[in-house]
Amino acid sequence: MNLNQVTVPSRDVPKAILFYKQLGLKLIVHTHDKYARFECPEGDSTFSIHYVEELPKEGVSVYFEVNDVAEKVKELEQKGIVFETEVKEQSWLWTEARLQDPDGNSIIIYYAGENRKNPPWRILDP
């Protein structure tokens, strides 16, 4: 299996489109302010937004990996993006900074490298 896309809910798709374009995603589909789909700058996965009347109580968390978190955060802050946290090295061996999209979904800009799929505590096949 391969991950095709992640879709997040939005009460204001046009506003969300502007936000995700600022993050660097490329808009490839936009249908009547009810749905939008983006290509990620790297890899094959896509990212979608769909209109909902009500947002779920628990938001969605989306992780976007970059090679240099501090550099990407600086670039995005210069575009007006506001982060909730500073760049931080986490105990799970990832470097990350967190922000929210216009609908309150958590967006994490991070770098994990080899630790993304192969942390020291990975379960090995017997």
N, C-alpha and C positions, 0 to 999 in steps of 0.2 A: 504494500500500500504506500501511496505517496500523498502527503497533505496537499490538497487542491487549494482551499481557501479557508479563511476565517471570516465570519460575518458578525458584525456588531449591530445592536439596535440603536436607532436614533429618532428623536422627535423632530429634528430639523436637519434633513439630509443636505440641503444646500450649504448650511453652516458647517456641517461635518466635512463636506467635500473640501471646502476651503482649508480647514484644519489639516486634513490628511495630505492635501497637496503641499502645504507648508512643510510637512514632515518629509516630503520628497517622494511620495507615491505618485504614480502616473495614472490619471483617470482614463479608463478605457470604455466604460459603459455608464450611462446616466439615463434613467427612465422616469420621467414625470415626477421628479422629486420624491420618489418612493424607493428607489434602489440606485446604488452606484457601486462600481467595481473598479479596483485599481490593480496595476501591476506593481510589484515590489521592485526597487532598483536593482536587486540582485536575486538570483535564483528563479524558480518557476512558480512559486506560490503567489496567489492573489489575495486581495483583501476587499471585503465588501461591507457596505452599510445598507441596512434596510429600515424603512420607516415603520415605527410602531406608535400607537396612540399613547401607551404607557410604558415607561421603562421598567425593567425588572428591578426588584428591591436590591438584589446583589448584582453589581455591574460585572462586566467582562474584563479580564486582564489579558492584554496582548503584549507580547515581547517581540521587539525588533532588534536583531543583533547587528552591531556595527563593529568595525575593527578598533576604533578609538572613541570611547564613550565621551571623554572630556572634550575632544575636538568637536564631536557631533552636538553635544549639549551647547557648547559655545556658539556654533553655527546656528542652531535653532533659536537660542536666546536672542541672537542678533536679528532674527526674523520676527521677534515678538512672542515666541513661545515661552510660557512660564512653567517652570519645573517646581514640583512639590518638595523634592529632595535634592541635595547636592549629590555629586558623583561619589559613590561609596563602594568599597570592596566588601562584599558580603562574606559571611562565614561559609557559605556553600560554594565559594571560589568563583563567583561571578562579580563583575564590576557593573554597577547599574545606577541609573537616575530615573526617577518616576515623575509622571505628570498625569493629567486627566484630559480626555477629549471633551468637547462641548457638552456631551451627554453624561459625563461622570464615569465613563469607562476608564480603567487604569491602563496607561501606556507605559511600558518599561523599555527604555533604551539601554541595552546591555551588551556586554562582551563576556563570553564564557570560553571561547576557544575549544580546546580538547575536553574541558570539563563539562561542556553542554551535554554530551552523550556519554562521556567516560570519566566521571568523577572517581576519586580514589575509593569511594564506597559502592561503586557499581556492583550489581549482582552478576557474578560470572556464571556461565553455563557450567553445570557439573560435568 
